[in-house]
Amino acid sequence: MAVLCTNCSGKLIFNPASQKLECAACGSSFTPEDVRDFNADMHSRFYDTRVYSCVHCGAEIITSDTEVSTFCVYCGNPAIVFSRISKEYRPDGIIPFSVTKEEAVRNIKIRFMKNPFIPKEIKAKAIPENLRGIYIPYWVANVELTEADFLSGTVRNHKRDEKRYYERAGVCRFKNVPVDGSKILNDNVSMRLEPFFLEESKEFDEDYLNGFYSNTSDTSYTDLRESAANRCHKLFSDASKLTVAAKDVTLEDSMYWADVQDDPIYMMMPVWFFTFRHEDKPYTILINGQSGKVVGSCRNNALVNQTDQGYSRYRVRSCDDCADTVVLCDLF
């Protein structure tokens, strides 16, 4: 719910540039710690939220009273309606936005908008008013991986190539493995937003949400363990390939088991969404709200399908009404 200024009762909005809650009415500013006493019990396991739903794609987003939802940040449709007031599980920590809207727009323009093939109507939409900041739920886990890999590679034996086989096995412990906790955002896309620097995280305070949207985790423990296992497996197998003194090293088979150690930490990570529609198709560009890293690409119709040139589609949401919602990510 909205936090009010103690001087004039105006609504306070979190400013990434100053890292303070600011009142547009009287100009007062406060740190989130300054206004803690005016909030509900900070040690409660739950906090109050306002949930909006998109009637097209079914996505749900959470807003404070300071932000009015006018369109769906996932599919770009304007048909988004208030759903309910809900109590949501309180995260353990949060990385506040440090990249402003203006800085995010500048990064988008540097990354894409000088491309002469991008239509003018898309360039015209790259303005701060069309960006929405969302806190994406993540789980941060410590993982112990046990893995055995069976690999092959080609070596030169006199005047001919010879295929040989190799085995690698070991136990590896990974610390602070981030796992996207929202099913609506493709894991491959969320991984490309990284890194997030956890040393800059704060204890969760809903005052940081003022002026932004947020999402809640809908990932089960089984999903979390599977995502963490797959991620650690890829890191291990990639490292295994580097130890083989051969060409064209291939992972032929692999057996692995991942154990999530301790209790995973529930975090909120900052992401700017630039969602636009072109020829009635929605596209989304994401910007890391901590580092300013831009993920996604926009191309005109002649280039959209050039996956053989290194571009791949990642589906943000799959449903009857917005099955074409994609984020186009360059793989270079």
TORKOL-4160 file (C-alpha; in steps of 0.2 Angstrom, whole numbers, padded with zeros to 4 digits, m for minus):
332
<pt num="1" X="0000" Y="0000" Z="0000"/>
<pt num="2" X="0005" Y="0018" Z="m0003"/>
<pt num="3" X="0017" Y="0027" Z="0010"/>
<pt num="4" X="0012" Y="0045" Z="0013"/>
<pt num="5" X="0024" Y="0060" Z="0016"/>
<pt num="6" X="0024" Y="0065" Z="0035"/>
<pt num="7" X="0025" Y="0083" Z="0030"/>
<pt num="8" X="0010" Y="0085" Z="0017"/>
<pt num="9" X="0002" Y="0067" Z="0016"/>
<pt num="10" X="0007" Y="0066" Z="m0002"/>
<pt num="11" X="0012" Y="0049" Z="m0010"/>
<pt num="12" X="0030" Y="0044" Z="m0009"/>
<pt num="13" X="0039" Y="0037" Z="m0024"/>
<pt num="14" X="0056" Y="0028" Z="m0024"/>
<pt num="15" X="0069" Y="0037" Z="m0034"/>
<pt num="16" X="0083" Y="0025" Z="m0041"/>
<pt num="17" X="0095" Y="0040" Z="m0043"/>
<pt num="18" X="0094" Y="0046" Z="m0025"/>
<pt num="19" X="0089" Y="0029" Z="m0017"/>
<pt num="20" X="0076" Y="0039" Z="m0007"/>
<pt num="21" X="0057" Y="0040" Z="m0006"/>
<pt num="22" X="0053" Y="0057" Z="m0013"/>
<pt num="23" X="0037" Y="0067" Z="m0012"/>
<pt num="24" X="0032" Y="0076" Z="m0028"/>
<pt num="25" X="0020" Y="0087" Z="m0019"/>
<pt num="26" X="0032" Y="0096" Z="m0007"/>
<pt num="27" X="0049" Y="0089" Z="m0012"/>
<pt num="28" X="0053" Y="0080" Z="0004"/>
<pt num="29" X="0064" Y="0065" Z="0004"/>
<pt num="30" X="0066" Y="0050" Z="0015"/>
<pt num="31" X="0076" Y="0034" Z="0016"/>
<pt num="32" X="0066" Y="0018" Z="0017"/>
<pt num="33" X="0073" Y="0016" Z="0034"/>
<pt num="34" X="0066" Y="0033" Z="0039"/>
<pt num="35" X="0048" Y="0028" Z="0036"/>
<pt num="36" X="0048" Y="0010" Z="0043"/>
<pt num="37" X="0039" Y="0015" Z="0058"/>
<pt num="38" X="0024" Y="0021" Z="0048"/>
<pt num="39" X="0022" Y="0004" Z="0039"/>
<pt num="40" X="0014" Y="m0012" Z="0045"/>
<pt num="41" X="0024" Y="m0024" Z="0056"/>
<pt num="42" X="0041" Y="m0026" Z="0047"/>
<pt num="43" X="0043" Y="m0043" Z="0054"/>
<pt num="44" X="0027" Y="m0050" Z="0047"/>
<pt num="45" X="0029" Y="m0064" Z="0035"/>
<pt num="46" X="0016" Y="m0056" Z="0023"/>
<pt num="47" X="0013" Y="m0039" Z="0016"/>
<pt num="48" X="m0003" Y="m0032" Z="0007"/>
<pt num="49" X="m0003" Y="m0030" Z="m0012"/>
<pt num="50" X="m0015" Y="m0024" Z="m0026"/>
<pt num="51" X="m0015" Y="m0037" Z="m0040"/>
<pt num="52" X="m0020" Y="m0033" Z="m0058"/>
<pt num="53" X="m0023" Y="m0046" Z="m0071"/>
<pt num="54" X="m0022" Y="m0046" Z="m0090"/>
<pt num="55" X="m0037" Y="m0052" Z="m0098"/>
<pt num="56" X="m0027" Y="m0057" Z="m0114"/>
<pt num="57" X="m0013" Y="m0067" Z="m0107"/>
<pt num="58" X="m0018" Y="m0070" Z="m0089"/>
<pt num="59" X="m0002" Y="m0062" Z="m0082"/>
<pt num="60" X="m0003" Y="m0055" Z="m0065"/>
<pt num="61" X="0007" Y="m0040" Z="m0058"/>
<pt num="62" X="0007" Y="m0032" Z="m0041"/>
<pt num="63" X="0006" Y="m0013" Z="m0039"/>
<pt num="64" X="0007" Y="m0001" Z="m0025"/>
<pt num="65" X="m0006" Y="0013" Z="m0023"/>
<pt num="66" X="0007" Y="0025" Z="m0031"/>
<pt num="67" X="0007" Y="0016" Z="m0048"/>
<pt num="68" X="m0008" Y="0014" Z="m0060"/>
<pt num="69" X="m0007" Y="m0001" Z="m0072"/>
<pt num="70" X="m0013" Y="0004" Z="m0089"/>
<pt num="71" X="m0006" Y="m0010" Z="m0100"/>
<pt num="72" X="0001" Y="m0027" Z="m0098"/>
<pt num="73" X="0020" Y="m0027" Z="m0098"/>
<pt num="74" X="0021" Y="m0045" Z="m0104"/>
<pt num="75" X="0010" Y="m0044" Z="m0119"/>
<pt num="76" X="0007" Y="m0025" Z="m0122"/>
<pt num="77" X="m0012" Y="m0026" Z="m0122"/>
<pt num="78" X="m0021" Y="m0012" Z="m0113"/>
<pt num="79" X="m0035" Y="m0023" Z="m0106"/>
<pt num="80" X="m0028" Y="m0025" Z="m0088"/>
<pt num="81" X="m0040" Y="m0024" Z="m0074"/>
<pt num="82" X="m0039" Y="m0024" Z="m0055"/>
<pt num="83" X="m0041" Y="m0041" Z="m0048"/>
<pt num="84" X="m0040" Y="m0041" Z="m0029"/>
<pt num="85" X="m0030" Y="m0036" Z="m0014"/>
<pt num="86" X="m0019" Y="m0050" Z="m0008"/>
<pt num="87" X="m0007" Y="m0054" Z="0006"/>
<pt num="88" X="0009" Y="m0060" Z="m0002"/>
<pt num="89" X="0024" Y="m0069" Z="0006"/>
<pt num="90" X="0037" Y="m0057" Z="0011"/>
<pt num="91" X="0054" Y="m0059" Z="0002"/>
<pt num="92" X="0070" Y="m0060" Z="0012"/>
<pt num="93" X="0079" Y="m0046" Z="0002"/>
<pt num="94" X="0078" Y="m0034" Z="m0012"/>
<pt num="95" X="0090" Y="m0026" Z="m0024"/>
<pt num="96" X="0083" Y="m0008" Z="m0027"/>
<pt num="97" X="0082" Y="0000" Z="m0044"/>
<pt num="98" X="0098" Y="0010" Z="m0047"/>
<pt num="99" X="0096" Y="0013" Z="m0065"/>
<pt num="100" X="0083" Y="0027" Z="m0069"/>
<pt num="101" X="0070" Y="0027" Z="m0083"/>
<pt num="102" X="0080" Y="0040" Z="m0092"/>
<pt num="103" X="0096" Y="0029" Z="m0091"/>
<pt num="104" X="0087" Y="0014" Z="m0097"/>
<pt num="105" X="0080" Y="0023" Z="m0112"/>
<pt num="106" X="0097" Y="0029" Z="m0116"/>
<pt num="107" X="0104" Y="0011" Z="m0115"/>
<pt num="108" X="0090" Y="0005" Z="m0127"/>
<pt num="109" X="0094" Y="0019" Z="m0139"/>
<pt num="110" X="0113" Y="0015" Z="m0139"/>
<pt num="111" X="0110" Y="m0003" Z="m0141"/>
<pt num="112" X="0097" Y="m0003" Z="m0155"/>
<pt num="113" X="0090" Y="0014" Z="m0161"/>
<pt num="114" X="0104" Y="0019" Z="m0172"/>
<pt num="115" X="0100" Y="0004" Z="m0183"/>
<pt num="116" X="0093" Y="0011" Z="m0199"/>
<pt num="117" X="0082" Y="m0004" Z="m0202"/>
<pt num="118" X="0072" Y="m0002" Z="m0186"/>
<pt num="119" X="0055" Y="0007" Z="m0191"/>
<pt num="120" X="0053" Y="0025" Z="m0185"/>
<pt num="121" X="0037" Y="0021" Z="m0176"/>
<pt num="122" X="0047" Y="0009" Z="m0165"/>
<pt num="123" X="0060" Y="0022" Z="m0161"/>
<pt num="124" X="0047" Y="0035" Z="m0157"/>
<pt num="125" X="0040" Y="0023" Z="m0143"/>
<pt num="126" X="0057" Y="0022" Z="m0134"/>
<pt num="127" X="0053" Y="0036" Z="m0121"/>
<pt num="128" X="0053" Y="0035" Z="m0102"/>
<pt num="129" X="0034" Y="0035" Z="m0102"/>
<pt num="130" X="0033" Y="0018" Z="m0111"/>
<pt num="131" X="0045" Y="0009" Z="m0098"/>
<pt num="132" X="0039" Y="0000" Z="m0083"/>
<pt num="133" X="0050" Y="m0006" Z="m0068"/>
<pt num="134" X="0046" Y="m0023" Z="m0061"/>
<pt num="135" X="0054" Y="m0032" Z="m0047"/>
<pt num="136" X="0056" Y="m0050" Z="m0053"/>
<pt num="137" X="0056" Y="m0064" Z="m0039"/>
<pt num="138" X="0072" Y="m0075" Z="m0038"/>
<pt num="139" X="0077" Y="m0088" Z="m0027"/>
<pt num="140" X="0096" Y="m0089" Z="m0022"/>
<pt num="141" X="0102" Y="m0106" Z="m0017"/>
<pt num="142" X="0118" Y="m0115" Z="m0013"/>
<pt num="143" X="0119" Y="m0131" Z="m0023"/>
<pt num="144" X="0130" Y="m0147" Z="m0021"/>
<pt num="145" X="0131" Y="m0156" Z="m0038"/>
<pt num="146" X="0138" Y="m0173" Z="m0041"/>
<pt num="147" X="0140" Y="m0177" Z="m0059"/>
<pt num="148" X="0148" Y="m0190" Z="m0071"/>
<pt num="149" X="0151" Y="m0185" Z="m0089"/>
<pt num="150" X="0155" Y="m0196" Z="m0104"/>
<pt num="151" X="0163" Y="m0185" Z="m0118"/>
<pt num="152" X="0170" Y="m0188" Z="m0135"/>
<pt num="153" X="0182" Y="m0178" Z="m0146"/>
<pt num="154" X="0193" Y="m0179" Z="m0161"/>
<pt num="155" X="0212" Y="m0180" Z="m0161"/>
<pt num="156" X="0224" Y="m0181" Z="m0175"/>
<pt num="157" X="0233" Y="m0198" Z="m0176"/>
<pt num="158" X="0247" Y="m0197" Z="m0189"/>
<pt num="159" X="0237" Y="m0192" Z="m0205"/>
<pt num="160" X="0220" Y="m0196" Z="m0200"/>
<pt num="161" X="0207" Y="m0190" Z="m0187"/>
<pt num="162" X="0202" Y="m0202" Z="m0173"/>
<pt num="163" X="0187" Y="m0201" Z="m0162"/>
<pt num="164" X="0191" Y="m0204" Z="m0144"/>
<pt num="165" X="0181" Y="m0205" Z="m0128"/>
<pt num="166" X="0184" Y="m0197" Z="m0111"/>
<pt num="167" X="0176" Y="m0198" Z="m0093"/>
<pt num="168" X="0175" Y="m0184" Z="m0081"/>
<pt num="169" X="0167" Y="m0185" Z="m0063"/>
<pt num="170" X="0167" Y="m0174" Z="m0048"/>
<pt num="171" X="0157" Y="m0165" Z="m0034"/>
<pt num="172" X="0156" Y="m0147" Z="m0035"/>
<pt num="173" X="0148" Y="m0134" Z="m0023"/>
<pt num="174" X="0140" Y="m0118" Z="m0030"/>
<pt num="175" X="0136" Y="m0103" Z="m0019"/>
<pt num="176" X="0122" Y="m0091" Z="m0023"/>
<pt num="177" X="0115" Y="m0098" Z="m0038"/>
<pt num="178" X="0100" Y="m0087" Z="m0044"/>
<pt num="179" X="0085" Y="m0095" Z="m0051"/>
<pt num="180" X="0070" Y="m0085" Z="m0058"/>
<pt num="181" X="0055" Y="m0088" Z="m0048"/>
<pt num="182" X="0042" Y="m0082" Z="m0061"/>
<pt num="183" X="0036" Y="m0095" Z="m0073"/>
<pt num="184" X="0029" Y="m0081" Z="m0085"/>
<pt num="185" X="0047" Y="m0076" Z="m0089"/>
<pt num="186" X="0058" Y="m0088" Z="m0099"/>
<pt num="187" X="0073" Y="m0094" Z="m0089"/>
<pt num="188" X="0085" Y="m0092" Z="m0104"/>
<pt num="189" X="0080" Y="m0073" Z="m0105"/>
<pt num="190" X="0081" Y="m0070" Z="m0086"/>
<pt num="191" X="0098" Y="m0078" Z="m0086"/>
<pt num="192" X="0104" Y="m0066" Z="m0099"/>
<pt num="193" X="0099" Y="m0052" Z="m0088"/>
<pt num="194" X="0112" Y="m0057" Z="m0075"/>
<pt num="195" X="0123" Y="m0054" Z="m0066"/>
<pt num="196" X="0114" Y="m0046" Z="m0051"/>
<pt num="197" X="0126" Y="m0041" Z="m0037"/>
<pt num="198" X="0120" Y="m0048" Z="m0021"/>
<pt num="199" X="0132" Y="m0038" Z="m0010"/>
<pt num="200" X="0121" Y="m0023" Z="m0014"/>
<pt num="201" X="0105" Y="m0031" Z="m0008"/>
<pt num="202" X="0095" Y="m0024" Z="0006"/>
<pt num="203" X="0083" Y="m0031" Z="0019"/>
<pt num="204" X="0066" Y="m0032" Z="0010"/>
<pt num="205" X="0055" Y="m0016" Z="0013"/>
<pt num="206" X="0040" Y="m0013" Z="0003"/>
<pt num="207" X="0044" Y="0005" Z="0002"/>
<pt num="208" X="0056" Y="0001" Z="m0012"/>
<pt num="209" X="0041" Y="m0005" Z="m0022"/>
<pt num="210" X="0033" Y="0012" Z="m0022"/>
<pt num="211" X="0032" Y="0018" Z="m0040"/>
<pt num="212" X="0035" Y="0001" Z="m0047"/>
<pt num="213" X="0027" Y="m0016" Z="m0051"/>
<pt num="214" X="0032" Y="m0032" Z="m0044"/>
<pt num="215" X="0028" Y="m0051" Z="m0047"/>
<pt num="216" X="0027" Y="m0065" Z="m0034"/>
<pt num="217" X="0035" Y="m0082" Z="m0035"/>
<pt num="218" X="0025" Y="m0096" Z="m0042"/>
<pt num="219" X="0039" Y="m0109" Z="m0043"/>
<pt num="220" X="0038" Y="m0124" Z="m0032"/>
<pt num="221" X="0052" Y="m0132" Z="m0023"/>
<pt num="222" X="0053" Y="m0146" Z="m0036"/>
<pt num="223" X="0054" Y="m0133" Z="m0050"/>
<pt num="224" X="0067" Y="m0123" Z="m0040"/>
<pt num="225" X="0078" Y="m0139" Z="m0038"/>
<pt num="226" X="0076" Y="m0144" Z="m0056"/>
<pt num="227" X="0081" Y="m0126" Z="m0063"/>
<pt num="228" X="0096" Y="m0125" Z="m0051"/>
<pt num="229" X="0101" Y="m0143" Z="m0056"/>
<pt num="230" X="0101" Y="m0139" Z="m0074"/>
<pt num="231" X="0110" Y="m0123" Z="m0072"/>
<pt num="232" X="0124" Y="m0131" Z="m0062"/>
<pt num="233" X="0125" Y="m0146" Z="m0073"/>
<pt num="234" X="0128" Y="m0134" Z="m0088"/>
<pt num="235" X="0142" Y="m0125" Z="m0079"/>
<pt num="236" X="0150" Y="m0142" Z="m0074"/>
<pt num="237" X="0149" Y="m0150" Z="m0091"/>
<pt num="238" X="0155" Y="m0134" Z="m0100"/>
<pt num="239" X="0170" Y="m0135" Z="m0088"/>
<pt num="240" X="0173" Y="m0153" Z="m0091"/>
<pt num="241" X="0174" Y="m0150" Z="m0110"/>
<pt num="242" X="0188" Y="m0138" Z="m0107"/>
<pt num="243" X="0199" Y="m0151" Z="m0099"/>
<pt num="244" X="0198" Y="m0163" Z="m0114"/>
<pt num="245" X="0213" Y="m0160" Z="m0126"/>
<pt num="246" X="0204" Y="m0164" Z="m0142"/>
<pt num="247" X="0194" Y="m0155" Z="m0156"/>
<pt num="248" X="0175" Y="m0155" Z="m0157"/>
<pt num="249" X="0172" Y="m0160" Z="m0139"/>
<pt num="250" X="0154" Y="m0167" Z="m0137"/>
<pt num="251" X="0145" Y="m0172" Z="m0121"/>
<pt num="252" X="0138" Y="m0189" Z="m0126"/>
<pt num="253" X="0130" Y="m0193" Z="m0109"/>
<pt num="254" X="0129" Y="m0187" Z="m0092"/>
<pt num="255" X="0122" Y="m0192" Z="m0075"/>
<pt num="256" X="0120" Y="m0179" Z="m0061"/>
<pt num="257" X="0112" Y="m0176" Z="m0045"/>
<pt num="258" X="0110" Y="m0159" Z="m0037"/>
<pt num="259" X="0106" Y="m0156" Z="m0018"/>
<pt num="260" X="0099" Y="m0138" Z="m0013"/>
<pt num="261" X="0108" Y="m0134" Z="0003"/>
<pt num="262" X="0100" Y="m0125" Z="0017"/>
<pt num="263" X="0085" Y="m0114" Z="0014"/>
<pt num="264" X="0085" Y="m0104" Z="m0002"/>
<pt num="265" X="0084" Y="m0085" Z="0000"/>
<pt num="266" X="0069" Y="m0076" Z="m0008"/>
<pt num="267" X="0074" Y="m0060" Z="m0017"/>
<pt num="268" X="0067" Y="m0047" Z="m0028"/>
<pt num="269" X="0078" Y="m0041" Z="m0043"/>
<pt num="270" X="0075" Y="m0025" Z="m0053"/>
<pt num="271" X="0070" Y="m0026" Z="m0071"/>
<pt num="272" X="0064" Y="m0012" Z="m0083"/>
<pt num="273" X="0052" Y="m0018" Z="m0097"/>
<pt num="274" X="0050" Y="m0009" Z="m0113"/>
<pt num="275" X="0035" Y="m0018" Z="m0121"/>
<pt num="276" X="0029" Y="m0012" Z="m0138"/>
<pt num="277" X="0017" Y="m0018" Z="m0152"/>
<pt num="278" X="0022" Y="m0018" Z="m0170"/>
<pt num="279" X="0010" Y="m0023" Z="m0184"/>
<pt num="280" X="m0001" Y="m0030" Z="m0170"/>
<pt num="281" X="0013" Y="m0041" Z="m0162"/>
<pt num="282" X="0020" Y="m0038" Z="m0145"/>
<pt num="283" X="0039" Y="m0037" Z="m0142"/>
<pt num="284" X="0048" Y="m0034" Z="m0126"/>
<pt num="285" X="0066" Y="m0027" Z="m0122"/>
<pt num="286" X="0072" Y="m0030" Z="m0104"/>
<pt num="287" X="0085" Y="m0019" Z="m0095"/>
<pt num="288" X="0094" Y="m0024" Z="m0079"/>
<pt num="289" X="0088" Y="m0011" Z="m0066"/>
<pt num="290" X="0104" Y="m0013" Z="m0057"/>
<pt num="291" X="0118" Y="m0013" Z="m0070"/>
<pt num="292" X="0109" Y="m0006" Z="m0085"/>
<pt num="293" X="0112" Y="m0022" Z="m0096"/>
<pt num="294" X="0100" Y="m0023" Z="m0111"/>
<pt num="295" X="0093" Y="m0040" Z="m0116"/>
<pt num="296" X="0083" Y="m0042" Z="m0132"/>
<pt num="297" X="0083" Y="m0036" Z="m0150"/>
<pt num="298" X="0071" Y="m0028" Z="m0161"/>
<pt num="299" X="0071" Y="m0030" Z="m0180"/>
<pt num="300" X="0060" Y="m0026" Z="m0195"/>
<pt num="301" X="0050" Y="m0040" Z="m0202"/>
<pt num="302" X="0063" Y="m0044" Z="m0215"/>
<pt num="303" X="0075" Y="m0049" Z="m0201"/>
<pt num="304" X="0064" Y="m0056" Z="m0188"/>
<pt num="305" X="0065" Y="m0074" Z="m0194"/>
<pt num="306" X="0084" Y="m0074" Z="m0197"/>
<pt num="307" X="0087" Y="m0087" Z="m0183"/>
<pt num="308" X="0101" Y="m0094" Z="m0194"/>
<pt num="309" X="0110" Y="m0077" Z="m0192"/>
<pt num="310" X="0111" Y="m0080" Z="m0173"/>
<pt num="311" X="0094" Y="m0074" Z="m0167"/>
<pt num="312" X="0082" Y="m0085" Z="m0157"/>
<pt num="313" X="0065" Y="m0082" Z="m0151"/>
<pt num="314" X="0061" Y="m0084" Z="m0132"/>
<pt num="315" X="0043" Y="m0086" Z="m0128"/>
<pt num="316" X="0038" Y="m0075" Z="m0113"/>
<pt num="317" X="0020" Y="m0082" Z="m0111"/>
<pt num="318" X="0010" Y="m0095" Z="m0121"/>
<pt num="319" X="m0008" Y="m0094" Z="m0122"/>
<pt num="320" X="m0022" Y="m0093" Z="m0135"/>
<pt num="321" X="m0023" Y="m0074" Z="m0135"/>
<pt num="322" X="m0004" Y="m0069" Z="m0136"/>
<pt num="323" X="0005" Y="m0085" Z="m0142"/>
<pt num="324" X="0016" Y="m0073" Z="m0153"/>
<pt num="325" X="0023" Y="m0064" Z="m0138"/>
<pt num="326" X="0041" Y="m0066" Z="m0139"/>
<pt num="327" X="0058" Y="m0058" Z="m0134"/>
<pt num="328" X="0070" Y="m0059" Z="m0148"/>
<pt num="329" X="0087" Y="m0061" Z="m0140"/>
<pt num="330" X="0104" Y="m0060" Z="m0150"/>
<pt num="331" X="0116" Y="m0074" Z="m0146"/>
<pt num="332" X="0132" Y="m0066" Z="m0150"/>
